Amino acid sequence: MSKPLIFTISAVWDADASVWSGHCDDIPAAADAPTLDLLLDKISAMALDLLPDNHPGVDPASLFLQITALREAEPAVA
C-alpha cells in the first residue's frame, strides 16, 4: 500500500435546511446531506471519481477522508 493521502472535509450544520454542508478544496468536492455518514458517502464517491484528474498517480487504496464538523451546541432536553 502507498503512503496514505488524507483529505479533510470541512462540514457545517445548516439548521435552516437540516443538512450538513461539506467541502474539500483538495479534491475538489462539495455536497450536502442530512447526516454526516451520507455526506461522507457522497464526498467519498466524488473523491474517487475526481482522483485521477486532480491527483494523477495516487493509488485510490491510499485515499483516506476525515471530517471536521462544526455545529452549534444545544442545551440538553430534560
DSSP file (Angstrom, degrees, kcal/mol; ACC not computed):
  #  RESIDUE AA STRUCTURE BP1 BP2  ACC     N-H-->O    O-->H-N    N-H-->O    O-->H-N    TCO  KAPPA ALPHA  PHI   PSI    X-CA   Y-CA   Z-CA
    1    1 A M              0   0    0      0, 0.0    61,-0.0     0, 0.0     2,-0.0   0.000 360.0 360.0 360.0 141.5    0.0    0.0    0.0
    2    2 A S        -     0   0    0      1,-0.2     3,-0.1    57,-0.0    56,-0.0  -0.206 360.0 -71.4 -72.6 168.0    1.2    3.5   -0.8
    3    3 A K        -     0   0    0      1,-0.1    -1,-0.2    -2,-0.0    59,-0.1  -0.421  65.4-100.1 -58.8 133.6    1.6    6.2    1.7
    4    4 A P        -     0   0    0      0, 0.0     2,-0.6     0, 0.0    59,-0.2  -0.295  29.1-152.0 -61.1 140.1   -1.8    7.3    2.9
    5    5 A L  E     -a   63   0A   0     57,-3.3    59,-2.9    -3,-0.1     2,-0.5  -0.971  15.1-162.7-112.7 115.6   -3.2   10.5    1.4
    6    6 A I  E     -a   64   0A   0     -2,-0.6     2,-0.4    57,-0.2    59,-0.2  -0.883   7.7-170.8-109.3 124.6   -5.6   12.2    3.8
    7    7 A F  E     -a   65   0A   0     57,-2.5    59,-2.5    -2,-0.5     2,-0.5  -0.911  15.9-139.4-109.4 140.1   -8.1   14.8    2.8
    8    8 A T  E     -a   66   0A   0     -2,-0.4     2,-0.6    57,-0.2    18,-0.3  -0.873   7.9-154.2-102.1 127.8  -10.1   16.8    5.3
    9    9 A I  E     -a   67   0A   0     57,-3.5    59,-3.1    -2,-0.5     2,-0.6  -0.887   9.4-148.1 -97.5 122.8  -13.8   17.5    4.7
   10   10 A S  E     -aB  68  23A   0     13,-2.5    13,-1.8    -2,-0.6     2,-0.4  -0.837  21.6-174.1 -92.6 120.9  -15.0   20.7    6.5
   11   11 A A  E     -aB  69  22A   0     57,-3.2    59,-2.1    -2,-0.6     2,-0.4  -0.931  11.4-173.8-122.5 141.2  -18.6   20.2    7.4
   12   12 A V  E     -aB  70  21A   0      9,-2.3     9,-2.7    -2,-0.4     2,-0.4  -0.996  26.5-121.9-132.8 136.8  -21.1   22.7    8.9
   13   13 A W  E     - B   0  20A   0     57,-2.1     2,-0.8    -2,-0.4     7,-0.2  -0.657  17.4-156.5 -79.0 127.7  -24.6   22.1   10.1
   14   14 A D  E  >> - B   0  19A   0      5,-3.0     4,-1.7    -2,-0.4     5,-1.4  -0.883   7.8-172.8-104.9  99.3  -27.3   24.2    8.3
   15   15 A A  T  45S+     0   0    0     -2,-0.8    -1,-0.2     1,-0.2     5,-0.0   0.838  81.5  56.8 -64.3 -34.5  -30.2   24.3   10.8
   16   16 A D  T  45S+     0   0    0      1,-0.2    -1,-0.2    -3,-0.1    -2,-0.0   0.899 119.8  29.6 -64.9 -39.9  -32.5   26.1    8.3
   17   17 A A  T  45S-     0   0    0     -3,-0.2    -1,-0.2     2,-0.2    -2,-0.2   0.555 102.1-131.2 -95.1 -10.3  -32.0   23.4    5.7
   18   18 A S  T  <5 +     0   0    0     -4,-1.7     2,-0.3     1,-0.2    -3,-0.2   0.908  67.6 112.9  57.0  46.1  -31.5   20.5    8.2
   19   19 A V  E   <S-B   14   0A   0     -5,-1.4    -5,-3.0    -7,-0.1     2,-0.5  -0.971  70.1-118.0-140.9 156.3  -28.4   19.3    6.3
   20   20 A W  E     -BC  13  33A   0     13,-4.1    13,-2.0    -2,-0.3     2,-0.5  -0.839  28.0-156.5 -88.6 131.1  -24.7   19.0    6.7
   21   21 A S  E     +BC  12  32A   0     -9,-2.7    -9,-2.3    -2,-0.5     2,-0.3  -0.952  20.1 175.2-111.1 122.5  -22.8   21.1    4.1
   22   22 A G  E     +BC  11  31A   0      9,-2.9     9,-2.4    -2,-0.5     2,-0.3  -0.928  12.1 176.5-132.3 153.4  -19.3   19.9    3.4
   23   23 A H  E     -BC  10  30A   0    -13,-1.8   -13,-2.5    -2,-0.3     2,-0.3  -0.990  15.3-163.3-149.6 156.4  -16.5   20.7    1.1
   24   24 A C  E > > - C   0  29A   0      5,-2.6     5,-1.9    -2,-0.3     3,-0.9  -0.903   4.2-166.2-141.1 110.5  -12.9   19.7    0.5
   25   25 A D  T 3 5S+     0   0    0     -2,-0.3    -1,-0.1     1,-0.2   -16,-0.1   0.757  85.1  65.0 -69.2 -25.1  -10.8   22.0   -1.7
   26   26 A D  T 3 5S+     0   0    0    -18,-0.3    -1,-0.2     1,-0.2   -19,-0.0   0.732 116.7  25.2 -71.4 -21.3   -8.1   19.4   -2.2
   27   27 A I  T < 5S-     0   0    0     -3,-0.9    -2,-0.2     2,-0.2    -1,-0.2   0.959 108.4-125.6 -82.3 -49.3  -10.3   17.1   -4.2
   28   28 A P  T   5 +     0   0    0      0, 0.0     2,-0.3     0, 0.0    -3,-0.2   0.724  58.4 132.5 -84.6 142.7  -12.2   19.5   -5.1
   29   29 A A  E   < -C   24   0A   0     -5,-1.9    -5,-2.6     2,-0.0     2,-0.3  -0.992  27.2-175.9-155.3 151.4  -15.7   18.4   -4.0
   30   30 A A  E     +C   23   0A   0     -2,-0.3     2,-0.3    -7,-0.2    -7,-0.2  -0.988  14.3 156.4-148.9 145.3  -18.8   19.8   -2.2
   31   31 A A  E     -C   22   0A   0     -9,-2.4    -9,-2.9    -2,-0.3     2,-0.3  -0.981  28.4-135.1-160.4 165.6  -22.1   18.2   -1.1
   32   32 A D  E     +C   21   0A   0     -2,-0.3   -11,-0.2   -11,-0.2    -2,-0.0  -0.956  27.1 162.9-125.7 147.7  -25.0   18.4    1.3
   33   33 A A  E     -C   20   0A   0    -13,-2.0   -13,-4.1    -2,-0.3     6,-0.1  -0.976  45.3-119.8-160.5 154.3  -26.6   15.6    3.2
   34   34 A P  S    S+     0   0    0      0, 0.0     2,-0.3     0, 0.0   -13,-0.1   0.707  98.7  33.1 -72.5 -18.7  -28.9   15.1    6.2
   35   35 A T  S  > S-     0   0    0    -15,-0.1     4,-2.0     1,-0.1     5,-0.1  -0.927  79.0-121.3-133.0 159.7  -26.3   13.0    8.1
   36   36 A L  H  > S+     0   0    0     -2,-0.3     4,-2.6     2,-0.2     5,-0.2   0.866 113.7  56.6 -66.6 -35.2  -22.5   13.0    8.4
   37   37 A D  H  > S+     0   0    0      2,-0.2     4,-2.2     1,-0.2    -1,-0.2   0.923 109.1  45.0 -61.8 -43.8  -22.4    9.4    7.2
   38   38 A L  H  > S+     0   0    0      2,-0.2     4,-2.4     1,-0.2    -1,-0.2   0.870 111.6  53.1 -68.3 -36.0  -24.3   10.3    4.0
   39   39 A L  H  X S+     0   0    0     -4,-2.0     4,-2.6     2,-0.2     5,-0.3   0.927 109.6  48.8 -62.6 -44.5  -22.1   13.3    3.5
   40   40 A L  H  X S+     0   0    0     -4,-2.6     4,-2.5     1,-0.2    -2,-0.2   0.904 110.0  52.1 -62.0 -41.1  -19.0   11.1    3.8
   41   41 A D  H  X S+     0   0    0     -4,-2.2     4,-2.1     2,-0.2    -2,-0.2   0.933 112.0  45.9 -59.0 -46.9  -20.6    8.7    1.3
   42   42 A K  H  X S+     0   0    0     -4,-2.4     4,-2.1     1,-0.2    -2,-0.2   0.943 116.6  42.4 -63.2 -49.3  -21.2   11.4   -1.3
   43   43 A I  H  X S+     0   0    0     -4,-2.6     4,-2.8     1,-0.2    -1,-0.2   0.839 111.0  56.8 -71.5 -31.1  -17.8   13.1   -1.0
   44   44 A S  H  X S+     0   0    0     -4,-2.5     4,-2.2    -5,-0.3    -1,-0.2   0.931 108.3  47.2 -61.7 -45.5  -16.1    9.7   -0.9
   45   45 A A  H  X S+     0   0    0     -4,-2.1     4,-1.8     1,-0.2    -2,-0.2   0.912 113.8  48.2 -62.3 -42.3  -17.7    8.8   -4.3
   46   46 A M  H  X S+     0   0    0     -4,-2.1     4,-2.7     1,-0.2     5,-0.2   0.913 109.4  53.4 -63.0 -42.7  -16.7   12.2   -5.7
   47   47 A A  H  X S+     0   0    0     -4,-2.8     4,-1.8     1,-0.2    -2,-0.2   0.914 109.4  47.4 -60.9 -43.7  -13.1   11.9   -4.4
   48   48 A L  H  < S+     0   0    0     -4,-2.2    -1,-0.2     1,-0.2    -2,-0.2   0.859 114.4  47.6 -67.9 -34.2  -12.7    8.5   -6.1
   49   49 A D  H  < S+     0   0    0     -4,-1.8     4,-0.3    -5,-0.2    -2,-0.2   0.889 119.3  38.6 -70.0 -39.2  -14.1    9.9   -9.4
   50   50 A L  H  X S+     0   0    0     -4,-2.7     4,-2.3     1,-0.2     3,-0.5   0.625  92.4  89.5 -88.1 -14.6  -12.0   13.0   -9.3
   51   51 A L  H  X S+     0   0    0     -4,-1.8     4,-3.0     1,-0.2     7,-0.2   0.887  84.6  51.2 -54.7 -48.0   -8.8   11.5   -8.0
   52   52 A P  H  4 S+     0   0    0      0, 0.0    -1,-0.2     0, 0.0    -2,-0.1   0.871 115.7  42.2 -61.3 -34.9   -7.2   10.6  -11.4
   53   53 A D  H  4 S+     0   0    0     -3,-0.5    -2,-0.2    -4,-0.3    -3,-0.1   0.865 125.9  31.5 -77.7 -36.7   -7.8   14.1  -12.8
   54   54 A N  H  < S+     0   0    0     -4,-2.3    -3,-0.2     1,-0.2    -1,-0.1   0.700 134.1  24.3 -97.5 -22.0   -6.7   16.0   -9.7
   55   55 A H  S >< S-     0   0    0     -4,-3.0     3,-1.7    -5,-0.4    -1,-0.2  -0.493  80.1-166.3-141.7  67.0   -4.1   13.7   -8.2
   56   56 A P  T 3  S+     0   0    0      0, 0.0     3,-0.1     0, 0.0    -3,-0.1  -0.223  72.8  24.0 -59.1 142.5   -2.7   11.5  -11.0
   57   57 A G  T 3  S+     0   0    0      1,-0.3     2,-0.5    -5,-0.1    -6,-0.0   0.357  86.7 130.2  86.8  -6.8   -0.7    8.6   -9.9
   58   58 A V    <   -     0   0    0     -3,-1.7    -1,-0.3    -7,-0.2    -3,-0.1  -0.699  60.7-125.3 -84.4 129.5   -2.3    8.3   -6.5
   59   59 A D    >   -     0   0    0     -2,-0.5     3,-2.3     1,-0.2     4,-0.3  -0.595  10.6-140.3 -71.8 123.4   -3.5    4.8   -5.6
   60   60 A P  G >  S+     0   0    0      0, 0.0     3,-1.4     0, 0.0    -1,-0.2   0.789 101.2  65.0 -56.5 -27.4   -7.2    5.0   -4.7
   61   61 A A  G 3  S+     0   0    0      1,-0.3    -2,-0.0   -57,-0.0    -3,-0.0   0.686  97.6  55.5 -69.2 -16.2   -6.5    2.5   -1.9
   62   62 A S  G <  S+     0   0    0     -3,-2.3   -57,-3.3   -58,-0.1     2,-0.4   0.444  83.9 109.1 -94.0   0.2   -4.3    5.1   -0.2
   63   63 A L  E <   +a    5   0A   0     -3,-1.4     2,-0.4    -4,-0.3   -57,-0.2  -0.644  42.6 176.2 -84.1 127.5   -7.0    7.7    0.0
   64   64 A F  E     -a    6   0A   0    -59,-2.9   -57,-2.5    -2,-0.4     2,-0.4  -0.971  13.7-154.3-128.4 145.7   -8.5    8.5    3.4
   65   65 A L  E     -a    7   0A   0     -2,-0.4     2,-0.4   -59,-0.2   -57,-0.2  -0.960   7.7-172.4-120.7 137.0  -11.1   11.1    4.3
   66   66 A Q  E     -a    8   0A   0    -59,-2.5   -57,-3.5    -2,-0.4     2,-0.5  -0.969  14.5-141.4-124.9 146.6  -11.6   12.8    7.7
   67   67 A I  E     -a    9   0A   0     -2,-0.4     2,-0.6   -59,-0.2   -57,-0.2  -0.909   8.4-165.0-111.2 131.8  -14.4   15.1    8.6
   68   68 A T  E     -a   10   0A   0    -59,-3.1   -57,-3.2    -2,-0.5     2,-0.4  -0.967  22.7-166.5-108.3 112.8  -14.2   18.2   10.7
   69   69 A A  E     -a   11   0A   0     -2,-0.6     2,-0.5   -59,-0.2   -57,-0.2  -0.838  11.9-165.3-110.8 138.8  -17.7   19.0   11.7
   70   70 A L  E     +a   12   0A   0    -59,-2.1   -57,-2.1    -2,-0.4     2,-0.3  -0.981  17.8 158.0-124.0 124.2  -19.0   22.2   13.3
   71   71 A R        -     0   0    0     -2,-0.5     2,-0.1   -59,-0.2     3,-0.1  -0.994  43.9-106.0-146.4 139.4  -22.4   22.5   14.9
   72   72 A E        -     0   0    0     -2,-0.3     2,-0.1   -59,-0.2    -2,-0.0  -0.391  43.2-108.9 -63.8 135.7  -23.7   25.0   17.4
   73   73 A A        -     0   0    0     -2,-0.1    -1,-0.1     1,-0.0     0, 0.0  -0.405  33.1-155.2 -66.2 140.0  -24.1   23.5   20.9
   74   74 A E        -     0   0    0     -2,-0.1     3,-0.1    -3,-0.1    -1,-0.0  -0.943  21.0-108.4-119.2 140.6  -27.7   22.9   22.0
   75   75 A P        -     0   0    0      0, 0.0     2,-0.1     0, 0.0     0, 0.0  -0.336  42.9-100.2 -64.8 147.3  -28.9   22.7   25.6
   76   76 A A        -     0   0    0      1,-0.1     2,-0.5     2,-0.0     0, 0.0  -0.391  31.2-125.1 -67.3 143.1  -29.9   19.2   26.8
   77   77 A V              0   0    0      1,-0.1    -1,-0.1    -2,-0.1    -3,-0.0  -0.804 360.0 360.0 -91.3 125.9  -33.6   18.5   26.9
   78   78 A A              0   0    0     -2,-0.5    -1,-0.1     0, 0.0    -2,-0.0   0.464 360.0 360.0 -85.2 360.0  -34.7   17.4   30.4
